[in-house]
Amino acid sequence: MESKSLGKAVLFGVIAIFLLAIVSSFIFSLLLKFTSVQESSLQYVMTSISFLSMFIGGFITGGNGKQKGWMIGGATGLVYSVIIFLFQFLGYDSLFSFEQIIYHSCYIITAMMGGILGVNIAGGPQKA
């Protein structure tokens, strides 16, 4: 039963990451379409929001899993990175560049930190 609840927590975290990515992409696309803002001026803002989304996804995973925050947060980041890699590899027939490997490694670490914090704030496993 334990692995089922941890898997469910990881799934919730990954869904949260993708929902945050969709919402932020929509907002940025509206900004780029209807204002004179250039994409290059939003590069650091978009990167920051990506890391924030990973942290929030890890946090949600840790809060739902209530134990082993570093592991389930890392699993959340890893599942996200694998999905992105498969989309890029199967859809665009290209592998990760060195820069993308660095980014995704940092994403996994960020999700781990979110998972640790999520477990600690949620109170961890309840002992009878």
N, CA, C and O atoms as CSV, one atom per row, in Angstrom:
chain,resi,resn,atom,element,x,y,z
A,1,MET,N,N,0.831,-1.200,0.000
A,1,MET,CA,C,0.000,0.000,0.000
A,1,MET,C,C,0.870,1.257,0.000
A,1,MET,O,O,0.490,2.292,-0.547
A,2,GLU,N,N,2.026,1.147,0.614
A,2,GLU,CA,C,2.890,2.316,0.737
A,2,GLU,C,C,3.366,2.812,-0.626
A,2,GLU,O,O,3.350,4.016,-0.882
A,3,SER,N,N,3.787,1.906,-1.498
A,3,SER,CA,C,4.285,2.338,-2.801
A,3,SER,C,C,3.170,2.935,-3.650
A,3,SER,O,O,3.425,3.811,-4.477
A,4,LYS,N,N,1.941,2.473,-3.457
A,4,LYS,CA,C,0.815,3.021,-4.203
A,4,LYS,C,C,0.573,4.477,-3.806
A,4,LYS,O,O,0.311,5.319,-4.665
A,5,SER,N,N,0.658,4.773,-2.517
A,5,SER,CA,C,0.430,6.146,-2.073
A,5,SER,C,C,1.589,7.056,-2.479
A,5,SER,O,O,1.378,8.232,-2.775
A,6,LEU,N,N,2.821,6.516,-2.494
A,6,LEU,CA,C,3.960,7.320,-2.942
A,6,LEU,C,C,3.863,7.597,-4.443
A,6,LEU,O,O,4.165,8.701,-4.894
A,7,GLY,N,N,3.442,6.596,-5.208
A,7,GLY,CA,C,3.255,6.789,-6.647
A,7,GLY,C,C,2.163,7.805,-6.938
A,7,GLY,O,O,2.280,8.607,-7.864
A,8,LYS,N,N,1.104,7.767,-6.144
A,8,LYS,CA,C,0.008,8.723,-6.299
A,8,LYS,C,C,0.493,10.139,-5.969
A,8,LYS,O,O,0.109,11.103,-6.632
A,9,ALA,N,N,1.336,10.252,-4.943
A,9,ALA,CA,C,1.883,11.558,-4.579
A,9,ALA,C,C,2.764,12.110,-5.699
A,9,ALA,O,O,2.698,13.297,-6.018
A,10,VAL,N,N,3.585,11.250,-6.293
A,10,VAL,CA,C,4.437,11.679,-7.413
A,10,VAL,C,C,3.571,12.116,-8.589
A,10,VAL,O,O,3.863,13.120,-9.239
A,11,LEU,N,N,2.521,11.374,-8.859
A,11,LEU,CA,C,1.616,11.734,-9.959
A,11,LEU,C,C,0.987,13.103,-9.720
A,11,LEU,O,O,0.907,13.912,-10.644
A,12,PHE,N,N,0.539,13.375,-8.491
A,12,PHE,CA,C,-0.034,14.685,-8.179
A,12,PHE,C,C,1.001,15.798,-8.383
A,12,PHE,O,O,0.678,16.868,-8.897
A,13,GLY,N,N,2.239,15.533,-7.978
A,13,GLY,CA,C,3.292,16.534,-8.147
A,13,GLY,C,C,3.581,16.824,-9.605
A,13,GLY,O,O,3.723,17.983,-9.994
A,14,VAL,N,N,3.668,15.773,-10.419
A,14,VAL,CA,C,3.939,15.958,-11.850
A,14,VAL,C,C,2.774,16.680,-12.523
A,14,VAL,O,O,2.993,17.540,-13.377
A,15,ILE,N,N,1.562,16.347,-12.156
A,15,ILE,CA,C,0.391,17.046,-12.716
A,15,ILE,C,C,0.433,18.519,-12.329
A,15,ILE,O,O,0.139,19.388,-13.150
A,16,ALA,N,N,0.799,18.803,-11.082
A,16,ALA,CA,C,0.896,20.203,-10.639
A,16,ALA,C,C,1.953,20.952,-11.438
A,16,ALA,O,O,1.739,22.102,-11.821
A,17,ILE,N,N,3.092,20.314,-11.694
A,17,ILE,CA,C,4.154,20.960,-12.476
A,17,ILE,C,C,3.650,21.295,-13.876
A,17,ILE,O,O,3.857,22.406,-14.364
A,18,PHE,N,N,2.993,20.341,-14.517
A,18,PHE,CA,C,2.508,20.591,-15.870
A,18,PHE,C,C,1.385,21.629,-15.893
A,18,PHE,O,O,1.301,22.421,-16.832
A,19,LEU,N,N,0.532,21.637,-14.885
A,19,LEU,CA,C,-0.513,22.668,-14.837
A,19,LEU,C,C,0.094,24.058,-14.660
A,19,LEU,O,O,-0.328,25.013,-15.311
A,20,LEU,N,N,1.081,24.165,-13.779
A,20,LEU,CA,C,1.761,25.452,-13.602
A,20,LEU,C,C,2.482,25.870,-14.876
A,20,LEU,O,O,2.513,27.054,-15.212
A,21,ALA,N,N,3.059,24.911,-15.585
A,21,ALA,CA,C,3.742,25.216,-16.844
A,21,ALA,C,C,2.751,25.709,-17.899
A,21,ALA,O,O,3.045,26.645,-18.642
A,22,ILE,N,N,1.593,25.086,-17.961
A,22,ILE,CA,C,0.575,25.486,-18.941
A,22,ILE,C,C,0.067,26.894,-18.636
A,22,ILE,O,O,-0.055,27.724,-19.537
A,23,VAL,N,N,-0.226,27.158,-17.366
A,23,VAL,CA,C,-0.739,28.477,-16.981
A,23,VAL,C,C,0.310,29.558,-17.241
A,23,VAL,O,O,-0.005,30.606,-17.804
A,24,SER,N,N,1.548,29.308,-16.834
A,24,SER,CA,C,2.588,30.326,-17.042
A,24,SER,C,C,2.884,30.515,-18.532
A,24,SER,O,O,3.149,31.637,-18.963
A,25,SER,N,N,2.845,29.450,-19.317
A,25,SER,CA,C,3.049,29.584,-20.764
A,25,SER,C,C,1.945,30.423,-21.396
A,25,SER,O,O,2.205,31.245,-22.275
A,26,PHE,N,N,0.728,30.211,-20.948
A,26,PHE,CA,C,-0.394,30.986,-21.464
A,26,PHE,C,C,-0.224,32.473,-21.136
A,26,PHE,O,O,-0.437,33.336,-21.988
A,27,ILE,N,N,0.160,32.754,-19.893
A,27,ILE,CA,C,0.350,34.152,-19.478
A,27,ILE,C,C,1.481,34.802,-20.276
A,27,ILE,O,O,1.346,35.933,-20.744
A,28,PHE,N,N,2.585,34.091,-20.427
A,28,PHE,CA,C,3.710,34.657,-21.180
A,28,PHE,C,C,3.378,34.820,-22.655
A,28,PHE,O,O,3.825,35.778,-23.286
A,29,SER,N,N,2.605,33.904,-23.208
A,29,SER,CA,C,2.225,34.054,-24.616
A,29,SER,C,C,1.329,35.270,-24.814
A,29,SER,O,O,1.433,35.962,-25.827
A,30,LEU,N,N,0.449,35.533,-23.850
A,30,LEU,CA,C,-0.384,36.740,-23.937
A,30,LEU,C,C,0.468,38.004,-23.809
A,30,LEU,O,O,0.255,38.982,-24.525
A,31,LEU,N,N,1.431,37.970,-22.891
A,31,LEU,CA,C,2.335,39.114,-22.743
A,31,LEU,C,C,3.121,39.383,-24.022
A,31,LEU,O,O,3.260,40.531,-24.443
A,32,LEU,N,N,3.627,38.334,-24.628
A,32,LEU,CA,C,4.414,38.497,-25.845
A,32,LEU,C,C,3.562,38.927,-27.028
A,32,LEU,O,O,4.031,39.655,-27.904
A,33,LYS,N,N,2.325,38.485,-27.057
A,33,LYS,CA,C,1.443,38.814,-28.178
A,33,LYS,C,C,0.927,40.260,-28.103
A,33,LYS,O,O,0.904,40.966,-29.111
A,34,PHE,N,N,0.517,40.692,-26.910
A,34,PHE,CA,C,-0.191,41.963,-26.803
A,34,PHE,C,C,0.624,43.105,-26.211
A,34,PHE,O,O,0.093,44.198,-26.017
A,35,THR,N,N,1.877,42.881,-25.926
A,35,THR,CA,C,2.744,43.964,-25.453
A,35,THR,C,C,3.990,44.010,-26.317
A,35,THR,O,O,4.182,43.175,-27.202
A,36,SER,N,N,4.823,44.981,-26.054
A,36,SER,CA,C,6.064,45.105,-26.814
A,36,SER,C,C,7.228,44.380,-26.138
A,36,SER,O,O,8.385,44.581,-26.505
A,37,VAL,N,N,6.922,43.547,-25.161
A,37,VAL,CA,C,7.958,42.789,-24.463
A,37,VAL,C,C,8.557,41.756,-25.414
A,37,VAL,O,O,7.835,41.087,-26.153
A,38,GLN,N,N,9.865,41.636,-25.388
A,38,GLN,CA,C,10.566,40.661,-26.215
A,38,GLN,C,C,10.836,39.394,-25.415
A,38,GLN,O,O,10.971,39.436,-24.192
A,39,GLU,N,N,10.912,38.282,-26.109
A,39,GLU,CA,C,11.146,37.001,-25.447
A,39,GLU,C,C,12.480,36.979,-24.701
A,39,GLU,O,O,12.580,36.374,-23.634
A,40,SER,N,N,13.488,37.624,-25.243
A,40,SER,CA,C,14.807,37.620,-24.604
A,40,SER,C,C,14.792,38.347,-23.257
A,40,SER,O,O,15.598,38.038,-22.379
A,41,SER,N,N,13.888,39.302,-23.090
A,41,SER,CA,C,13.821,40.020,-21.818
A,41,SER,C,C,13.107,39.213,-20.731
A,41,SER,O,O,13.205,39.545,-19.549
A,42,LEU,N,N,12.396,38.166,-21.118
A,42,LEU,CA,C,11.683,37.330,-20.150
A,42,LEU,C,C,12.406,36.024,-19.843
A,42,LEU,O,O,11.883,35.190,-19.105
A,43,GLN,N,N,13.593,35.836,-20.396
A,43,GLN,CA,C,14.304,34.573,-20.250
A,43,GLN,C,C,14.524,34.191,-18.789
A,43,GLN,O,O,14.235,33.060,-18.399
A,44,TYR,N,N,15.029,35.117,-17.979
A,44,TYR,CA,C,15.318,34.803,-16.578
A,44,TYR,C,C,14.039,34.651,-15.756
A,44,TYR,O,O,13.997,33.869,-14.805
A,45,VAL,N,N,13.016,35.387,-16.119
A,45,VAL,CA,C,11.732,35.260,-15.420
A,45,VAL,C,C,11.135,33.879,-15.695
A,45,VAL,O,O,10.647,33.219,-14.778
A,46,MET,N,N,11.175,33.444,-16.952
A,46,MET,CA,C,10.633,32.131,-17.296
A,46,MET,C,C,11.439,31.008,-16.648
A,46,MET,O,O,10.869,30.008,-16.210
A,47,THR,N,N,12.753,31.166,-16.584
A,47,THR,CA,C,13.585,30.162,-15.920
A,47,THR,C,C,13.259,30.097,-14.435
A,47,THR,O,O,13.170,29.013,-13.859
A,48,SER,N,N,13.082,31.255,-13.819
A,48,SER,CA,C,12.735,31.292,-12.395
A,48,SER,C,C,11.390,30.632,-12.138
A,48,SER,O,O,11.228,29.906,-11.157
A,49,ILE,N,N,10.435,30.879,-13.009
A,49,ILE,CA,C,9.110,30.271,-12.839
A,49,ILE,C,C,9.182,28.760,-13.058
A,49,ILE,O,O,8.443,28.007,-12.423
A,50,SER,N,N,10.060,28.316,-13.948
A,50,SER,CA,C,10.253,26.870,-14.133
A,50,SER,C,C,10.758,26.227,-12.851
A,50,SER,O,O,10.257,25.183,-12.433
A,51,PHE,N,N,11.755,26.854,-12.225
A,51,PHE,CA,C,12.276,26.309,-10.980
A,51,PHE,C,C,11.232,26.390,-9.862
A,51,PHE,O,O,11.133,25.479,-9.040
A,52,LEU,N,N,10.471,27.454,-9.829
A,52,LEU,CA,C,9.416,27.585,-8.826
A,52,LEU,C,C,8.355,26.499,-9.028
A,52,LEU,O,O,7.858,25.932,-8.055
A,53,SER,N,N,8.013,26.212,-10.263
A,53,SER,CA,C,7.044,25.151,-10.558
A,53,SER,C,C,7.559,23.799,-10.099
A,53,SER,O,O,6.802,22.997,-9.551
A,54,MET,N,N,8.846,23.539,-10.319
A,54,MET,CA,C,9.430,22.282,-9.868
A,54,MET,C,C,9.412,22.186,-8.344
A,54,MET,O,O,9.128,21.127,-7.784
A,55,PHE,N,N,9.716,23.297,-7.682
A,55,PHE,CA,C,9.697,23.312,-6.223
A,55,PHE,C,C,8.285,23.059,-5.698
A,55,PHE,O,O,8.093,22.275,-4.768
A,56,ILE,N,N,7.303,23.724,-6.298
A,56,ILE,CA,C,5.909,23.547,-5.876
A,56,ILE,C,C,5.450,22.114,-6.128
A,56,ILE,O,O,4.764,21.528,-5.290
A,57,GLY,N,N,5.824,21.543,-7.278
A,57,GLY,CA,C,5.473,20.153,-7.563
A,57,GLY,C,C,6.092,19.198,-6.552
A,57,GLY,O,O,5.433,18.268,-6.088
A,58,GLY,N,N,7.358,19.426,-6.210
A,58,GLY,CA,C,8.004,18.612,-5.183
A,58,GLY,C,C,7.358,18.798,-3.822
A,58,GLY,O,O,7.205,17.843,-3.061
A,59,PHE,N,N,6.980,20.032,-3.521
A,59,PHE,CA,C,6.312,20.340,-2.258
A,59,PHE,C,C,4.984,19.599,-2.145
A,59,PHE,O,O,4.675,19.019,-1.104
A,60,ILE,N,N,4.212,19.623,-3.212
A,60,ILE,CA,C,2.926,18.915,-3.234
A,60,ILE,C,C,3.147,17.412,-3.073
A,60,ILE,O,O,2.411,16.739,-2.350
A,61,THR,N,N,4.165,16.900,-3.754
A,61,THR,CA,C,4.484,15.478,-3.636
A,61,THR,C,C,4.856,15.123,-2.202
A,61,THR,O,O,4.366,14.136,-1.652
A,62,GLY,N,N,5.727,15.933,-1.597
A,62,GLY,CA,C,6.130,15.682,-0.214
A,62,GLY,C,C,4.970,15.779,0.755
A,62,GLY,O,O,4.867,14.982,1.687
A,63,GLY,N,N,4.091,16.753,0.540
A,63,GLY,CA,C,2.923,16.897,1.405
A,63,GLY,C,C,1.975,15.726,1.295
A,63,GLY,O,O,1.391,15.301,2.292
A,64,ASN,N,N,1.815,15.198,0.089
A,64,ASN,CA,C,0.930,14.040,-0.095
A,64,ASN,C,C,1.578,12.739,0.341
A,64,ASN,O,O,0.905,11.856,0.872
A,65,GLY,N,N,2.887,12.613,0.121
A,65,GLY,CA,C,3.581,11.377,0.470
A,65,GLY,C,C,3.859,11.240,1.954
A,65,GLY,O,O,3.843,10.131,2.487
A,66,LYS,N,N,4.113,12.349,2.628
A,66,LYS,CA,C,4.341,12.420,4.072
A,66,LYS,C,C,5.553,11.644,4.583
A,66,LYS,O,O,5.708,11.486,5.794
A,67,GLN,N,N,6.410,11.161,3.695
A,67,GLN,CA,C,7.636,10.480,4.116
A,67,GLN,C,C,8.605,10.427,2.942
A,67,GLN,O,O,8.203,10.505,1.781
A,68,LYS,N,N,9.889,10.291,3.265
A,68,LYS,CA,C,10.939,10.177,2.255
A,68,LYS,C,C,10.855,11.306,1.232
A,68,LYS,O,O,10.802,11.064,0.026
A,69,GLY,N,N,10.844,12.539,1.727
A,69,GLY,CA,C,10.660,13.696,0.859
A,69,GLY,C,C,11.708,13.835,-0.221
A,69,GLY,O,O,11.386,14.204,-1.350
A,70,TRP,N,N,12.966,13.545,0.104
A,70,TRP,CA,C,14.014,13.677,-0.899
A,70,TRP,C,C,13.818,12.663,-2.016
A,70,TRP,O,O,14.099,12.949,-3.180
A,71,MET,N,N,13.333,11.474,-1.659
A,71,MET,CA,C,13.166,10.422,-2.653
A,71,MET,C,C,11.970,10.691,-3.569
A,71,MET,O,O,12.083,10.589,-4.791
A,72,ILE,N,N,10.829,11.032,-2.977
A,72,ILE,CA,C,9.658,11.247,-3.830
A,72,ILE,C,C,9.742,12.582,-4.563
A,72,ILE,O,O,9.201,12.718,-5.661
A,73,GLY,N,N,10.418,13.575,-3.966
A,73,GLY,CA,C,10.652,14.819,-4.692
A,73,GLY,C,C,11.566,14.586,-5.874
A,73,GLY,O,O,11.328,15.104,-6.965
A,74,GLY,N,N,12.618,13.800,-5.655
A,74,GLY,CA,C,13.520,13.455,-6.759
A,74,GLY,C,C,12.820,12.641,-7.826
A,74,GLY,O,O,13.059,12.827,-9.019
A,75,ALA,N,N,11.947,11.727,-7.389
A,75,ALA,CA,C,11.179,10.928,-8.353
A,75,ALA,C,C,10.258,11.821,-9.184
A,75,ALA,O,O,10.071,11.590,-10.378
A,76,THR,N,N,9.692,12.833,-8.548
A,76,THR,CA,C,8.835,13.778,-9.273
A,76,THR,C,C,9.640,14.514,-10.338
A,76,THR,O,O,9.214,14.613,-11.489
A,77,GLY,N,N,10.798,15.028,-9.951
A,77,GLY,CA,C,11.662,15.716,-10.911
A,77,GLY,C,C,12.135,14.791,-12.014
A,77,GLY,O,O,12.225,15.192,-13.174
A,78,LEU,N,N,12.440,13.545,-11.651
A,78,LEU,CA,C,12.908,12.578,-12.638
A,78,LEU,C,C,11.793,12.215,-13.624
A,78,LEU,O,O,12.035,12.141,-14.829
A,79,VAL,N,N,10.588,11.991,-13.126
A,79,VAL,CA,C,9.457,11.672,-14.010
A,79,VAL,C,C,9.199,12.831,-14.965
A,79,VAL,O,O,8.973,12.618,-16.157
A,80,TYR,N,N,9.232,14.056,-14.447
A,80,TYR,CA,C,9.055,15.231,-15.296
A,80,TYR,C,C,10.131,15.273,-16.387
A,80,TYR,O,O,9.822,15.485,-17.559
A,81,SER,N,N,11.385,15.073,-16.001
A,81,SER,CA,C,12.487,15.139,-16.960
A,81,SER,C,C,12.388,14.033,-18.005
A,81,SER,O,O,12.683,14.259,-19.179
A,82,VAL,N,N,11.976,12.840,-17.585
A,82,VAL,CA,C,11.820,11.736,-18.536
A,82,VAL,C,C,10.701,12.034,-19.532
A,82,VAL,O,O,10.837,11.751,-20.722
A,83,ILE,N,N,9.605,12.601,-19.053
A,83,ILE,CA,C,8.500,12.957,-19.963
A,83,ILE,C,C,8.961,13.997,-20.979
A,83,ILE,O,O,8.667,13.878,-22.168
A,84,ILE,N,N,9.676,15.005,-20.518
A,84,ILE,CA,C,10.184,16.034,-21.436
A,84,ILE,C,C,11.179,15.428,-22.410
A,84,ILE,O,O,11.152,15.740,-23.601
A,85,PHE,N,N,12.066,14.554,-21.910
A,85,PHE,CA,C,13.042,13.911,-22.791
A,85,PHE,C,C,12.343,13.069,-23.853
A,85,PHE,O,O,12.696,13.139,-25.031
A,86,LEU,N,N,11.355,12.273,-23.446
A,86,LEU,CA,C,10.640,11.440,-24.415
A,86,LEU,C,C,9.901,12.281,-25.444
A,86,LEU,O,O,9.877,11.945,-26.628
A,87,PHE,N,N,9.298,13.374,-24.993
A,87,PHE,CA,C,8.610,14.267,-25.929
A,87,PHE,C,C,9.606,14.830,-26.939
A,87,PHE,O,O,9.324,14.867,-28.137
A,88,GLN,N,N,10.765,15.268,-26.460
A,88,GLN,CA,C,11.772,15.854,-27.342
A,88,GLN,C,C,12.378,14.794,-28.263
A,88,GLN,O,O,12.567,15.037,-29.454
A,89,PHE,N,N,12.679,13.625,-27.709
A,89,PHE,CA,C,13.316,12.572,-28.500
A,89,PHE,C,C,12.359,11.984,-29.530
A,89,PHE,O,O,12.707,11.846,-30.702
A,90,LEU,N,N,11.160,11.642,-29.092
A,90,LEU,CA,C,10.206,11.012,-30.008
A,90,LEU,C,C,9.545,12.016,-30.941
A,90,LEU,O,O,9.235,11.690,-32.086
A,91,GLY,N,N,9.327,13.240,-30.457
A,91,GLY,CA,C,8.646,14.232,-31.272
A,91,GLY,C,C,9.563,15.028,-32.176
A,91,GLY,O,O,9.190,15.361,-33.301
A,92,TYR,N,N,10.756,15.335,-31.699
A,92,TYR,CA,C,11.671,16.187,-32.461
A,92,TYR,C,C,12.955,15.478,-32.865
A,92,TYR,O,O,13.815,16.082,-33.505
A,93,ASP,N,N,13.101,14.215,-32.506
A,93,ASP,CA,C,14.251,13.394,-32.863
A,93,ASP,C,C,15.581,14.044,-32.472
A,93,ASP,O,O,16.533,14.066,-33.251
A,94,SER,N,N,15.620,14.572,-31.245
A,94,SER,CA,C,16.876,15.140,-30.751
A,94,SER,C,C,17.051,14.784,-29.282
A,94,SER,O,O,16.081,14.668,-28.534
A,95,LEU,N,N,18.299,14.614,-28.888
A,95,LEU,CA,C,18.625,14.302,-27.508
A,95,LEU,C,C,18.767,15.596,-26.718
A,95,LEU,O,O,18.750,16.686,-27.289
A,96,PHE,N,N,18.908,15.467,-25.389
A,96,PHE,CA,C,19.169,16.637,-24.556
A,96,PHE,C,C,20.548,17.196,-24.888
A,96,PHE,O,O,21.501,16.443,-25.091
A,97,SER,N,N,20.642,18.502,-24.940
A,97,SER,CA,C,21.943,19.148,-25.055
A,97,SER,C,C,22.588,19.173,-23.667
A,97,SER,O,O,21.934,18.870,-22.669
A,98,PHE,N,N,23.858,19.531,-23.609
A,98,PHE,CA,C,24.543,19.599,-22.319
A,98,PHE,C,C,23.855,20.609,-21.407
A,98,PHE,O,O,23.715,20.370,-20.208
A,99,GLU,N,N,23.424,21.740,-21.973
A,99,GLU,CA,C,22.732,22.763,-21.184
A,99,GLU,C,C,21.427,22.223,-20.608
A,99,GLU,O,O,21.090,22.503,-19.457
A,100,GLN,N,N,20.695,21.454,-21.403
A,100,GLN,CA,C,19.440,20.870,-20.919
A,100,GLN,C,C,19.691,19.828,-19.827
A,100,GLN,O,O,18.901,19.713,-18.890
A,101,ILE,N,N,20.768,19.080,-19.940
A,101,ILE,CA,C,21.109,18.106,-18.896
A,101,ILE,C,C,21.354,18.835,-17.582
A,101,ILE,O,O,20.901,18.385,-16.530
A,102,ILE,N,N,22.069,19.957,-17.634
A,102,ILE,CA,C,22.333,20.753,-16.436
A,102,ILE,C,C,21.016,21.275,-15.859
A,102,ILE,O,O,20.783,21.173,-14.655
A,103,TYR,N,N,20.158,21.834,-16.714
A,103,TYR,CA,C,18.868,22.346,-16.252
A,103,TYR,C,C,18.044,21.249,-15.584
A,103,TYR,O,O,17.505,21.457,-14.497
A,104,HIS,N,N,17.942,20.100,-16.213
A,104,HIS,CA,C,17.095,19.046,-15.675
A,104,HIS,C,C,17.692,18.444,-14.410
A,104,HIS,O,O,16.949,18.009,-13.530
A,105,SER,N,N,19.003,18.409,-14.302
A,105,SER,CA,C,19.623,17.982,-13.039
A,105,SER,C,C,19.255,18.950,-11.922
A,105,SER,O,O,18.940,18.532,-10.807
A,106,CYS,N,N,19.295,20.230,-12.222
A,106,CYS,CA,C,18.906,21.240,-11.230
A,106,CYS,C,C,17.413,21.173,-10.930
A,106,CYS,O,O,17.003,21.421,-9.796
A,107,TYR,N,N,16.593,20.841,-11.927
A,107,TYR,CA,C,15.163,20.658,-11.689
A,107,TYR,C,C,14.927,19.520,-10.694
A,107,TYR,O,O,14.104,19.649,-9.787
A,108,ILE,N,N,15.640,18.417,-10.861
A,108,ILE,CA,C,15.480,17.278,-9.965
A,108,ILE,C,C,15.880,17.663,-8.549
A,108,ILE,O,O,15.194,17.309,-7.590
A,109,ILE,N,N,16.985,18.385,-8.414
A,109,ILE,CA,C,17.434,18.826,-7.088
A,109,ILE,C,C,16.420,19.781,-6.467
A,109,ILE,O,O,16.146,19.704,-5.269
A,110,THR,N,N,15.867,20.672,-7.268
A,110,THR,CA,C,14.863,21.611,-6.773
A,110,THR,C,C,13.599,20.878,-6.317
A,110,THR,O,O,13.026,21.214,-5.280
A,111,ALA,N,N,13.163,19.879,-7.088
A,111,ALA,CA,C,11.990,19.095,-6.685
A,111,ALA,C,C,12.282,18.314,-5.404
A,111,ALA,O,O,11.395,18.137,-4.569
A,112,MET,N,N,13.529,17.843,-5.247
A,112,MET,CA,C,13.913,17.166,-4.001
A,112,MET,C,C,13.780,18.109,-2.809
A,112,MET,O,O,13.249,17.731,-1.765
A,113,MET,N,N,14.262,19.331,-2.970
A,113,MET,CA,C,14.156,20.305,-1.878
A,113,MET,C,C,12.702,20.596,-1.554
A,113,MET,O,O,12.341,20.717,-0.383
A,114,GLY,N,N,11.861,20.712,-2.581
A,114,GLY,CA,C,10.437,20.911,-2.351
A,114,GLY,C,C,9.806,19.728,-1.645
A,114,GLY,O,O,8.963,19.904,-0.765
A,115,GLY,N,N,10.213,18.508,-2.027
A,115,GLY,CA,C,9.692,17.318,-1.373
A,115,GLY,C,C,10.079,17.255,0.092
A,115,GLY,O,O,9.264,16.880,0.935
A,116,ILE,N,N,11.320,17.619,0.404
A,116,ILE,CA,C,11.770,17.614,1.800
A,116,ILE,C,C,10.963,18.617,2.614
A,116,ILE,O,O,10.496,18.308,3.710
A,117,LEU,N,N,10.805,19.805,2.077
A,117,LEU,CA,C,10.044,20.829,2.786
A,117,LEU,C,C,8.573,20.436,2.912
A,117,LEU,O,O,7.949,20.682,3.945
A,118,GLY,N,N,8.018,19.827,1.865
A,118,GLY,CA,C,6.619,19.393,1.904
A,118,GLY,C,C,6.365,18.355,2.979
A,118,GLY,O,O,5.342,18.403,3.661
A,119,VAL,N,N,7.295,17.411,3.136
A,119,VAL,CA,C,7.147,16.392,4.188
A,119,VAL,C,C,7.239,17.050,5.552
A,119,VAL,O,O,6.453,16.731,6.444
A,120,ASN,N,N,8.185,17.962,5.730
A,120,ASN,CA,C,8.373,18.586,7.035
A,120,ASN,C,C,7.223,19.501,7.412
A,120,ASN,O,O,6.860,19.574,8.586
A,121,ILE,N,N,6.654,20.187,6.467
A,121,ILE,CA,C,5.522,21.064,6.773
A,121,ILE,C,C,4.247,20.247,6.974
A,121,ILE,O,O,3.418,20.583,7.821
A,122,ALA,N,N,4.092,19.183,6.202
A,122,ALA,CA,C,2.904,18.332,6.349
A,122,ALA,C,C,2.945,17.524,7.648
A,122,ALA,O,O,1.922,16.980,8.064
A,123,GLY,N,N,4.095,17.439,8.284
A,123,GLY,CA,C,4.178,16.769,9.566
A,123,GLY,C,C,4.742,15.369,9.513
A,123,GLY,O,O,4.874,14.727,10.555
A,124,GLY,N,N,5.077,14.876,8.345
A,124,GLY,CA,C,5.652,13.535,8.237
A,124,GLY,C,C,4.647,12.463,8.598
A,124,GLY,O,O,3.464,12.744,8.788
A,125,PRO,N,N,5.132,11.213,8.694
A,125,PRO,CA,C,4.213,10.119,9.008
A,125,PRO,C,C,3.673,10.236,10.423
A,125,PRO,O,O,4.405,10.610,11.340
A,126,GLN,N,N,2.417,9.923,10.603
A,126,GLN,CA,C,1.776,10.001,11.921
A,126,GLN,C,C,2.027,8.705,12.677
A,126,GLN,O,O,1.804,7.616,12.148
A,127,LYS,N,N,2.485,8.823,13.901
A,127,LYS,CA,C,2.745,7.634,14.730
A,127,LYS,C,C,1.622,7.493,15.749
A,127,LYS,O,O,1.196,8.468,16.368
A,128,ALA,N,N,1.161,6.283,15.907
A,128,ALA,CA,C,0.042,6.023,16.815
A,128,ALA,C,C,0.473,5.934,18.254
A,128,ALA,O,O,-0.358,5.719,19.135
